[in-house]
Amino acid sequence: MSCIRENGGEAPGPSQRLIAATLRGALKSLLSPAFQARAPVSLQRRWLATVARATLPARGVPRHPTRFAGVPVEVVGQGRAGTVLYLHGGGYIAGGPATHRALTTRLAKALDATVMVVDYRLAPEHPSPAALDDTLAVYRALLDHGHRPERLAVAGDSAGGGLSLAFLQHLRDGGALPLPAAGVLLSPWLDLTLAHTPEHVAGEAMLSRAWLDFAARAYAGERRGRPEVSPLLGNLNGLPPLLIQCGGDEILGADSERLADALDRADTEGRYQRFADRWHVFQLHAGVLADADRALASIRDFLAGHFHGEARP
């Protein structure tokens, strides 16, 4: 089955070029210092949390913390169209529901969905498979609470995108639980061996290969080639339809390209959208950046086309 490839963006006008340049500059000055291999993990977490407080969640979208199967979860939105199990990025060592509210609240609003953001355990205190175990526990609890798999999707960005794919592979291989209707991978980190990750990409706004190597070792140690941490190296057959989005200016773009190529040889339906001149997880800037709004609209349309059955009452 071939993976459909699309140019996700449009030629920006002068105002959007100015907005994009401003956002890129802010990321380089504010976020790049957080993602340094030499910085203590505790500092990286605090820095990311501080920067995230300057982002703008969508207005009018409720959210509240709770627990599913003992795992902390932030419930975002009260939409009835479906449920999205969301896995945040941060290299498996940082991030959480609070750092991604600018994205998750807009996702809930655009989809008229309920977004369950898993506050999975982080490395190095909790290396693999802790994050995957927490994700599976929450998914099982969602099913137990009556969330139907045909109206469930998993989505994630960066490390959360890789975790989403590993989660789907684990469900398929286990056979005990039904697969969700679809998966959405935003700038996913899919191969922690970094064998095909370039040293430098022009326009990369925040990540470096040195930091990725640091985070990979914290999460997976010397076993980075296992499919459960590098799902691109695993079996891609028999998965639900996947939507992949990435920017043209990011060091992890090669992972998305390789996944699209691999899906050409698998029986899994894939759609790959590349947004030229955009950076890692640019969807966080929805509401300001037109390409981010277009990306969310594509996610909405993709999931609407794969959710089945009646919406929740």
N, C-alpha and C positions, 0 to 999 in steps of 0.2 A: 504494500500500500504506500502510495507516495504522500509525502508531507507537503501540504500547500504552503507556498512561500509568498509573503506579501510585504510590500513597502508600507509600513504602518503610518508614516507621517505625511505631511504635506509641506510644500515650500512655504516657509514662514514669511510674514510681512515684517516691516521694520520694527513694529512694536514688539512682536514676538521674538525677534532676534535680540533686541535689547533685554527683554525679560530673561531669555535663555542665557545670555552672557552674564547677567547679574547673578542668576541662580548658580551657574557654574563657578563663578568667582567666589560666591559665598561658601559653596561646598568645599572648594579647595582650601579656603582659609579657616573654616570652622570644623569640618569633619576630617580632613586629612590628618590633623594632629591626633585625632582619637585613634586612628587605625595605624599605629606604629608598633612594630614588633618589640621595640625596646621598652615601651611603656607598660607599667604594671596593668594587669587585667582590671583591677579595681578602678584604676584611673580611667581606662578606656570606657568602662561601663558608666561611670559618673559623667564623663565628658559627653558621651552619646546622649544620655538622658537629659543633660542640660541643653544641648543643642536642639533636641526634639521638642522641648518646651516652647521653642520659638515658632514651631509650625502651627498651622491652623486646621483643626478638625472641622468637619462639616457641621454646620449649625443644625440644631433640632434633631440630632440623632442621639437617642439615649444609650447609655452604656452602664454596666454595673459588673462588679467582680463576683465570682462565685467559684465553686469547685465541682468538677466532674470526676468521679472515681478518685477523689483526693488530689487531683491535679488543678492548680489555679488556672482559671479561664476568665477572660473579659468578654462579656456578651455585649455585642455592639449592634444596635438596631433592633427592631421588632417586626421586620418584614415577613411576609407570608409566602413569598414566591419560592423560597428555598432557604437552605442553610449552607453556609460556607465555613468549613473548618480552615482557619487561617494560621499559617506557620511563619512567624517573623524571621527576618534576617538578622545578621550580626555576627556571622562567622562561627556560630555555635558557642561563642564565648561572651556575647553581649546582646543587648536589645531585649525587648519585651513588649507587651501590649501598649504601654504608654509611649514608646518610641515610634509606633507605627499608626497612631490614631488619625493622622492626616490622610492616610490611605484607607484604613479599615472603615472609618466613618463614611467616607465617600463611596466606598465599595458597597456598603450596606444601603446607602441612599440610592445609588444608581440602580442596584439590583432589586430594590424592595425586598431585601433578604436579611436574615439574621446571621451575623458573622461571629463565630466563636474563635477568639484569638487565644491560642494555647500558650501559657507561660511555662514552657517546658524547661527542664533543668539544664543548666549551662556547664560547659567545660571551662577550665580543667577540673573543677571540683566533681563534675559528673560527666565523664566522657561517654562516648558511644558504648552501649545503645540507649542511654538514659532518655535522650530526646525522642527517639523512635518509640520507646516504651510508653512515654507519657502521651504521645500522639495516639497510639493504639488504644490506650486506656480511655481517653476522651471520646474517641470515635465509637468505641464499644458502648460507652455510657449514652452517647447521643442516640444510638440505635435502640438502646433499652428504654429511652425516654420517648420513643415514638417518632423520631426523625427518620423518614423513609429514605433509603439509599438512592432511589430514583430522583429525589429532590435534594440530594447532598452533593457537594463538590469539595475538593480540597484545593487550596491555593496557598502559595508562599512566594517570598522574594528572597533572592540571594541564597544563603544557606537554607532558609526555609523552603526555597524552591527545590533544592536538592533533597531535603528531607521529605517534601511532598512526593517526589518520584520514588524515593526509597520506601515510603509508606505504602504507596500503591503496589509496588512489587511485592512487599511483604504480605499484603492482603491477598494478592493473587496466589502466591505460593502457599500460604497457609490454608486457604480454602474454607476456613470456618466462618468468615464474615463476608457479607456481600460487598462488592466494590461500589464506590460512589459513582454518580453519573458522569463526572468529568473532573479534569485537573487543570489548573492554571499555574504556570511557572513564569515568574517575573525575574529576569536577569539571573537565572538559576546557577548555583555553584554545584556542578554535577560530577566533577572529577578531582578529588582531593590529592591525587598524586601530582597534579600540576604539570604532567608530562607534556601537555600541549598548550600550557598557559604562557603567553609571551612575557618577556621581562618588562615591556613597556608598550603602551598604546597611546598614541597622540590623542589628547582630549580627555583621558581618564581623570576623573575629578576627585577620587577619594581613596581608591584601593591601590595596593602595591603587591607585587609577587612575594616580597619578603614577609609582609603581614599575613598573606594567605597561607604561606608555609607555616608560620607561627601558629595560626589558628587551626590548621589541619593537624598539626602535631598535638595540640592541646586536646582536640576532639577524638582523634583516631590513633595517635601514637605512630608506631611503625607499620600499622596494618591499614594504610590508607587506600589500598587497592581493593578492599572488600566491597562487593556491590552494595551492602547496606550503608556504606558511607560514601561510596562513589557510584551512584546508581547508573551512570552512563556506561559503566563497565559490566552491567548486569543485563538480564534478559528483558527486552522491551516489547515482547509479544504479549497479547492478551490483556492489555491495559485499557482503561476507559479513554475516550478522546481527550487529547491534550492541546491546550493553547499555550504557546511559548512566545514571550515578548522580551526583547532586549534592545538596548541602545547600540548605536554604531560606534560609540566612543567609550567602550569599556573593556577592561582587561579580561573579564569573564565571557566576553562575546563568543570566543571560540567554543565554549561549552554548549551554547545554544546552537551554533552552527553544526557542531558534531552531532547533537541530538537530532536535529532536523535531518541530517544525512542518514543517521541510523534508523530513523523512523521510515525512511524510504524502503528499507529492507525488512521492516517488521510489519505485523498485521494490525498495529495500533494506529488509529486515525490521528493525524497531527496537523496543526496549523501554526506556522511560524511567522511572526511579525517583527520585522527589524525597523527600528526608528532611527534614521540617519541623524548624526550630529547630536544624539542624546546620550545621557550618562546612565550610570548604574541606578536602577530602580527610580527612574525619572517620574514614575507614576505617583510618587509621594507629593509631587507638585501640582496635582489636579486642582482645578479651581483658579490656577494662575497661569499654567503652561498649557497651551492648546493641545500639544501632542499628548500630554498626560490625560486630558479630557477625552481625546480620541481613543487612547488606550483603554480607559475605563468603559467607554461606550462599546468597544470591541469585546471586552470581557462580558459585559451585560448581554450583548447579542449572542455570544458564544454559549453562555450558560443557559440563556432562555431557550436556545435551540436544542439543549441536551437534557434539561429538566423535564421529567415526564410525570404523569399522574396529576391529581388535584393538589392545589396549594393547601397549606395548612389552614384550618379555620381560625 
